[in-house]
Amino acid sequence: MSSERGSGMTRRGALGVVTVGVGTVIGGVIAAPLVGYAAASTTEEAAFSPASLGPVSRLTGEQGFAPTAVPFVEDPAQPVTSSQLAYVHHTGGTSENWLADDAMFVVFSNRCTHVGCPAQATAVGFSCPCHGSQFDERGARIAGPAVRPLDRFQWEIRDGELWITERWSVLIDGDRVKYFPVKAPGQPLSGQVPAADALYPAVTYDQPSSPEG
């Protein structure tokens, strides 16, 4: 009897070891990309590569709120993995200064600030199909788990074409928009939570602390 009991304990012990081992492997497979991303985002910064979104004349026919979706390549060295989408909203303004109150355009990133899913433009703003985050026409979060507004692109007009030249994360307070070095999805900005910069130091791009800087 003692021999059978000892044998049974051995089998259960072996099964437990195998279960823990499999769980560890699965956990490692899931965690490795996340750890790699976190390490890369804190140690490897890259400059944003300016990209043309096409002729300005093609982007000024908007009626109401119907921003134009324009694909672009963020990293020309890796066009397959860095293809993205910008939403160009023609405000009806006349200024070519992207920070002016009457700036001609606001250019939004379509990357939801929850986990990075592609948000879609609607008649009243933007909607993320993955987890239900909703944003208004300014890109401000109005519902769902997203932690901050949609990122925006700095832009300029060169020889009749609209170019995006930098990417910024933003906070919106009424009509005031404050710009921050861009953070990854899921990361709050300074002022949203205590010690946000210390807890979430990763900056995707090597850039000044503000557009004025």
Buried (B, 14 or more C-beta within 10 A) or exposed (E): EEEEEEEEEEEEEEEEEEEEEEEEEEEEEEEEEEEEEEEEBEEEBEEBBBBEBBEBEEBBEBEEBEBBEBEBBBBEEEEEEEEBBBBBBBBEBEEBEBEEEEBBBBBBBBBBBBBBBBBBBEEEBBBBEBEEBBBBBBBBBBEBBBBBBBBBBBBBBEEEBBBBBBBBBBBBEEEEBBBBBBBBBBBBBBEEEEEBBEEBEBBBBEBEEEEEE
